[in-house]
């Protein structure tokens, strides 16, 4: 393995137990860490692998060893038919959108590089994602599914799951979950102890 | 809590426990009427249920799927709709400016849009009552609008980093700013039938569920009062069918309680389910629409945001998300549009920021990670402005059903010329303010807030759904009271005005009952 996050993961685990974090918050964050392991239920293994790769690239992670595999969360919510309250009217229902869109990613990859998406080099994979985002991707899929919208939805959902993962939150210096005592120093250039702790010990974890 | 039999013909059923429903439930119950409220969601226990985590808190948003259409399709769910006892007040920012007299007379002033059949003077006593009841914290005297009989009961909340930046940026342009009026306690406050409510702890989670009771959502203000006076709040009760008798009057409401159909008989129905669910229910039941206006005139406040990164540490998740205001742009001198807008400082929770960032700019990969590394230095400013009604903007029933077996609503929304001009004016000004304040790497996020206007009130039965007292022109024992009855969007955040209308509706009703 290139990156060993087990040290950091233990630190995060310990951090979540501190008294600055309320019980409901701790519970939610610990459950989230658990959810990131497990099995795919909605996607078959191949689609899941493709989705995992795409999600990792979107979040600048090494596909072989990300901080966290966001595909688990997307798979989980689709398998439970959960919804965020809306979708674009000109898009198919979420599950259908993902299945079609993932097929489209492979189709575009084949047309551009004559190989499936998951076996391409990283730079090639990024190119595939870019043309889909820009709406100039080749492939029959995109005749009946807006590539621009598909990409926007995939990116938004991946973003939301990624930046709600505890390790990632601490990595970008977010200490907001540690609010059990409330915040007294809320003006410019004012930091409280727990915020300084996060900044010093967690911000910008290498990897 | 008192319970009523389904077979008892109660005086009133109220659908929805948010800003429209809760004041009515409590006013009617206090007057001795038998009231049953139907709430689609559950009763939250904020201290034990609410986490400081946006993803976990998505449970308080209306998550039944809506279809969004038009050229500027709106986001729903987290953007504008709550579920559970408290309705969308569970997720509102608790920004409670009063509307100003000219807000209600857009048509008279500009020849476009629609006037309200009520005036500021009609709502003024209710604004007074609400600010005291809810415990609104704000500056006294308030710098804008007509003089008031009394000041705010509590001093303003402390300004956070974003507010300080907006103050700095506006000062250079001679734009007057002030701490905002928020229905968020700046000090402990005694709430009848609740006890002492805590002062705000600055956790900045107003839009994802207040866990401390400092924010005046209806569940910690009106609802306990209502229960004390004998109202029944029936949770997990999703209204599906409004039943009428031979003379066309409503006889009862059928709802699904934990999946099982039940029926409550009633003399009067108050429909307060919000500007999406209220018209949806009426369209599904084919009721109260001889004007053809149910679902029409959909509006959403233009709410463009400008974000920037600052040298200073901001920690934008702390403090009240919207703590500074300027109402100087209510009627800008150089306006090429009807109406105007408010300016507000904005803090933001990380998930909301990240998601808006990607939707607005399309940034991903290393660039996205770098932008998020700057999160602690980020602050935003937004506008909140007038939206006119348009033919293109409306709600209809789609032919796709949701998990309750009901047709999903499809909402069409396209910015009209007036909205584009207001948006453009505000964007330019906000960029100037933010540049003055020291912002770098600015980006603009076009967004519309709230859901408004789909069962509008008026004096004319041909062009309105309800009259000036919220009563249906078609069905004498049906009242509607929520954001759907607004004939114009107002440029102010709607919650205080919805509650004022609700109290007024209840009083007018009781006067006749």
Interface residues (C-beta under 8 A of the other chain):
Chain A: X21 X22 X23 X24 X25 X27 X28 X29 X32 X57 X58 X59 X60 X81 X82 X83 X84 X85 X86 X87 X88 X89 X90 X126 X129 X133 X152 X155 X156 X159 X160 X161 X162 X163 X164 X169 X172 X173 X174 X175 X176 X177 X179 X181 X182 X183 X184 X186 X187 X188 X189 X190 X191 X195 X203 X204
Chain B: X48 X49 X50 X51 X52 X53 X54 X55 X56 X58 X61 X62 X63 X64 X65 X66 X67 X68 X69 X73 X74 X75 X76 X77 X78 X81 X158 X159 X160 X161 X164 X165 X201 X202 X203 X204 X205 X211 X310 X312 X313 X314 X315 X317 X318 X319 X349 X350 X351 X354 X355 X357 X358 X359 X362 X364 X365 X366 X368 X369 X372 X373 X375 X376 X398 X403 X410
